[in-house]
Amino acid sequence: ATIIAAARWIQEEKHECKKLIVAVPVAPSRDETIDKLNQIADKVIILYTPLEFSAVGQFYKQFDQVSDDQVKTIMRRYSHNYR
């Protein structure tokens, strides 16, 4: 999951944050991703936990995928440490 990769990156790069709080608009109440996030982050906030959850995209009118190149461009632009 993208959010796990982002949380690990923040922790591993030692971005000098006092606490890592991950907030997501929607997620299943319990699953492997949430369990992993709870191990990485100091706090995980989920605004909506529906009874039936198959994918995040089902809760959005438009949920376009972001390409690897787009992510790399954004990371280069906003992070002086990204290669």
MDAnalysis code that builds the backbone (N, CA, C; Angstrom):
import MDAnalysis as mda
import numpy as np

u = mda.Universe.empty(249, n_residues=83, atom_resindex=np.repeat(np.arange(83), 3), trajectory=True)
u.add_TopologyAttr("name", ["N", "CA", "C"] * 83)
u.add_TopologyAttr("resid", np.arange(1, 84))
u.add_TopologyAttr("resname", ["ALA", "THR", "ILE", "ILE", "ALA", "ALA", "ALA", "ARG", "TRP", "ILE", "GLN", "GLU", "GLU", "LYS", "HIS", "GLU", "CYS", "LYS", "LYS", "LEU", "ILE", "VAL", "ALA", "VAL", "PRO", "VAL", "ALA", "PRO", "SER", "ARG", "ASP", "GLU", "THR", "ILE", "ASP", "LYS", "LEU", "ASN", "GLN", "ILE", "ALA", "ASP", "LYS", "VAL", "ILE", "ILE", "LEU", "TYR", "THR", "PRO", "LEU", "GLU", "PHE", "SER", "ALA", "VAL", "GLY", "GLN", "PHE", "TYR", "LYS", "GLN", "PHE", "ASP", "GLN", "VAL", "SER", "ASP", "ASP", "GLN", "VAL", "LYS", "THR", "ILE", "MET", "ARG", "ARG", "TYR", "SER", "HIS", "ASN", "TYR", "ARG"])
u.atoms.positions = np.array([
    [0.837, -1.194, 0.000],
    [0.000, 0.000, 0.000],
    [0.875, 1.248, 0.000],
    [0.437, 2.231, -0.721],
    [1.195, 3.475, -0.855],
    [1.411, 4.158, 0.489],
    [0.409, 4.157, 1.339],
    [0.521, 4.850, 2.623],
    [1.581, 4.204, 3.515],
    [1.741, 2.908, 3.425],
    [2.782, 2.236, 4.209],
    [4.160, 2.638, 3.704],
    [4.324, 2.683, 2.402],
    [5.606, 3.108, 1.826],
    [5.937, 4.537, 2.246],
    [4.951, 5.410, 2.221],
    [5.175, 6.808, 2.618],
    [5.542, 6.904, 4.098],
    [4.845, 6.180, 4.949],
    [5.130, 6.213, 6.385],
    [6.523, 5.661, 6.683],
    [6.879, 4.575, 6.027],
    [8.226, 4.008, 6.222],
    [9.301, 4.971, 5.749],
    [9.060, 5.617, 4.629],
    [10.027, 6.575, 4.098],
    [10.249, 7.712, 5.092],
    [9.172, 8.219, 5.665],
    [9.297, 9.301, 6.648],
    [10.099, 8.826, 7.854],
    [9.805, 7.643, 8.358],
    [10.522, 7.117, 9.521],
    [11.989, 6.818, 9.202],
    [12.248, 6.194, 8.067],
    [13.612, 5.798, 7.720],
    [14.506, 6.979, 7.393],
    [13.952, 8.010, 6.820],
    [14.752, 9.174, 6.433],
    [14.998, 10.123, 7.599],
    [14.457, 9.796, 8.740],
    [14.657, 10.624, 9.943],
    [14.318, 12.092, 9.660],
    [13.110, 12.333, 9.280],
    [12.679, 13.681, 8.926],
    [12.426, 14.577, 10.132],
    [12.975, 14.190, 11.248],
    [12.913, 14.986, 12.467],
    [11.486, 15.309, 12.897],
    [10.579, 14.383, 12.693],
    [9.227, 14.607, 13.190],
    [9.139, 14.021, 14.600],
    [8.448, 14.731, 15.469],
    [8.297, 14.254, 16.843],
    [7.328, 13.085, 16.911],
    [6.284, 13.148, 16.091],
    [5.295, 12.075, 16.024],
    [4.881, 11.894, 14.579],
    [4.605, 10.663, 14.218],
    [4.076, 10.384, 12.885],
    [2.608, 10.010, 13.042],
    [1.739, 10.889, 12.564],
    [0.301, 10.650, 12.606],
    [-0.177, 10.466, 11.178],
    [-0.775, 9.319, 10.911],
    [-1.291, 9.010, 9.582],
    [-2.809, 9.130, 9.635],
    [-3.366, 9.955, 8.758],
    [-4.820, 10.122, 8.687],
    [-5.286, 9.771, 7.282],
    [-6.302, 8.940, 7.209],
    [-6.862, 8.539, 5.923],
    [-8.374, 8.736, 5.959],
    [-8.964, 9.072, 4.816],
    [-10.407, 9.317, 4.807],
    [-11.246, 8.054, 4.949],
    [-10.771, 6.935, 4.398],
    [-11.556, 5.701, 4.450],
    [-10.625, 4.493, 4.430],
    [-10.989, 3.480, 5.209],
    [-10.210, 2.240, 5.255],
    [-11.041, 1.186, 5.973],
    [-10.703, -0.074, 5.761],
    [-11.395, -1.109, 6.534],
    [-11.027, -0.971, 8.007],
    [-11.909, -1.385, 8.878],
    [-11.635, -1.217, 10.308],
    [-10.431, -2.040, 10.760],
    [-10.270, -3.229, 10.202],
    [-9.107, -4.056, 10.530],
    [-8.655, -4.796, 9.286],
    [-7.405, -4.675, 8.965],
    [-6.799, -5.484, 7.912],
    [-5.289, -5.390, 8.057],
    [-4.577, -6.081, 7.211],
    [-3.120, -6.142, 7.302],
    [-2.478, -4.761, 7.148],
    [-3.018, -3.947, 6.248],
    [-2.467, -2.608, 6.025],
    [-2.595, -1.753, 7.279],
    [-3.756, -1.760, 7.895],
    [-3.970, -0.962, 9.108],
    [-3.081, -1.481, 10.240],
    [-2.949, -2.790, 10.356],
    [-2.066, -3.358, 11.384],
    [-0.624, -2.890, 11.188],
    [-0.147, -2.890, 9.941],
    [1.215, -2.427, 9.651],
    [1.360, -0.940, 9.963],
    [0.351, -0.151, 9.586],
    [0.402, 1.285, 9.876],
    [0.479, 1.538, 11.373],
    [-0.277, 0.791, 12.145],
    [-0.247, 0.958, 13.600],
    [1.122, 0.628, 14.180],
    [1.891, -0.222, 13.520],
    [3.245, -0.543, 13.975],
    [4.236, 0.562, 13.614],
    [3.995, 1.242, 12.499],
    [4.922, 2.265, 12.007],
    [4.635, 3.632, 12.621],
    [3.374, 4.030, 12.615],
    [2.984, 5.381, 13.033],
    [2.691, 5.436, 14.528],
    [2.804, 6.644, 15.069],
    [2.445, 6.849, 16.469],
    [0.930, 6.823, 16.652],
    [0.224, 7.267, 15.615],
    [-1.236, 7.285, 15.679],
    [-1.792, 7.144, 14.267],
    [-2.877, 6.388, 14.126],
    [-3.560, 6.225, 12.848],
    [-5.002, 6.683, 13.029],
    [-5.429, 7.599, 12.162],
    [-6.796, 8.123, 12.209],
    [-7.504, 7.721, 10.925],
    [-8.645, 7.073, 11.069],
    [-9.466, 6.686, 9.921],
    [-10.826, 7.350, 10.108],
    [-11.208, 8.209, 9.157],
    [-12.457, 8.945, 9.300],
    [-13.697, 8.085, 9.085],
    [-13.610, 7.118, 8.196],
    [-14.780, 6.298, 7.883],
    [-14.351, 4.852, 7.694],
    [-14.965, 3.950, 8.434],
    [-14.677, 2.520, 8.309],
    [-15.976, 1.789, 7.957],
    [-16.247, 1.644, 6.666],
    [-17.490, 1.002, 6.232],
    [-17.493, -0.502, 6.529],
    [-18.694, -1.053, 6.643],
    [-18.815, -2.493, 6.874],
    [-18.311, -3.291, 5.682],
    [-18.640, -2.816, 4.480],
    [-18.187, -3.500, 3.268],
    [-17.123, -2.653, 2.580],
    [-15.930, -3.187, 2.501],
    [-14.798, -2.461, 1.919],
    [-14.039, -3.407, 0.999],
    [-13.915, -3.002, -0.270],
    [-13.102, -3.818, -1.174],
    [-11.897, -3.044, -1.692],
    [-12.064, -1.732, -1.920],
    [-10.956, -0.894, -2.390],
    [-11.276, 0.569, -2.116],
    [-10.244, 1.358, -1.913],
    [-10.431, 2.785, -1.632],
    [-11.194, 3.474, -2.757],
    [-10.892, 3.101, -3.993],
    [-11.503, 3.746, -5.148],
    [-13.012, 3.673, -5.182],
    [-13.616, 2.713, -4.499],
    [-15.074, 2.590, -4.517],
    [-15.763, 3.748, -3.799],
    [-15.025, 4.547, -3.041],
    [-15.600, 5.647, -2.279],
    [-15.363, 7.018, -2.919],
    [-14.850, 7.037, -4.138],
    [-14.568, 8.280, -4.850],
    [-15.255, 8.280, -6.209],
    [-15.728, 9.453, -6.625],
    [-16.292, 9.583, -7.973],
    [-15.188, 9.451, -9.010],
    [-14.038, 10.038, -8.708],
    [-12.889, 9.972, -9.615],
    [-11.671, 9.583, -8.792],
    [-11.024, 8.493, -9.167],
    [-9.873, 7.996, -8.422],
    [-8.807, 7.546, -9.413],
    [-8.157, 8.529, -10.025],
    [-7.126, 8.243, -11.022],
    [-5.859, 7.728, -10.350],
    [-5.190, 6.821, -11.017],
    [-3.929, 6.293, -10.518],
    [-2.805, 7.292, -10.811],
    [-1.809, 7.316, -9.959],
    [-0.645, 8.179, -10.134],
    [0.509, 7.290, -10.589],
    [1.157, 7.689, -11.677],
    [2.251, 6.871, -12.214],
    [3.510, 7.007, -11.358],
    [4.408, 6.052, -11.498],
    [5.686, 6.112, -10.786],
    [6.456, 7.373, -11.155],
    [6.438, 7.743, -12.432],
    [7.145, 8.948, -12.874],
    [6.562, 10.202, -12.233],
    [5.245, 10.266, -12.089],
    [4.625, 11.419, -11.436],
    [5.065, 11.505, -9.973],
    [5.102, 10.380, -9.300],
    [5.534, 10.352, -7.901],
    [6.982, 10.807, -7.782],
    [7.848, 10.307, -8.646],
    [9.261, 10.695, -8.614],
    [9.434, 12.193, -8.848],
    [8.674, 12.743, -9.780],
    [8.740, 14.177, -10.060],
    [8.334, 14.982, -8.833],
    [7.256, 14.591, -8.193],
    [6.783, 15.289, -6.993],
    [7.814, 15.185, -5.877],
    [8.384, 13.999, -5.693],
    [9.368, 13.821, -4.624],
    [10.628, 14.634, -4.882],
    [11.058, 14.707, -6.124],
    [12.237, 15.534, -6.449],
    [11.957, 17.011, -6.177],
    [10.765, 17.436, -6.503],
    [10.411, 18.842, -6.347],
    [10.367, 19.260, -4.877],
    [9.878, 18.382, -4.003],
    [9.634, 18.782, -2.620],
    [10.570, 18.164, -1.590],
    [11.538, 17.386, -2.020],
    [12.454, 16.775, -1.064],
    [13.886, 16.960, -1.528],
    [14.669, 17.636, -0.736],
    [16.069, 17.852, -1.100],
    [16.898, 16.574, -0.974],
    [16.381, 15.556, -0.292],
    [17.127, 14.308, -0.099],
    [16.806, 13.241, -1.130],
    [15.757, 13.415, -1.921],
    [15.356, 12.363, -2.855],
    [16.295, 12.340, -4.044],
    [16.697, 11.133, -4.461],
    [17.623, 10.990, -5.591],
    [16.866, 10.807, -6.869],
])
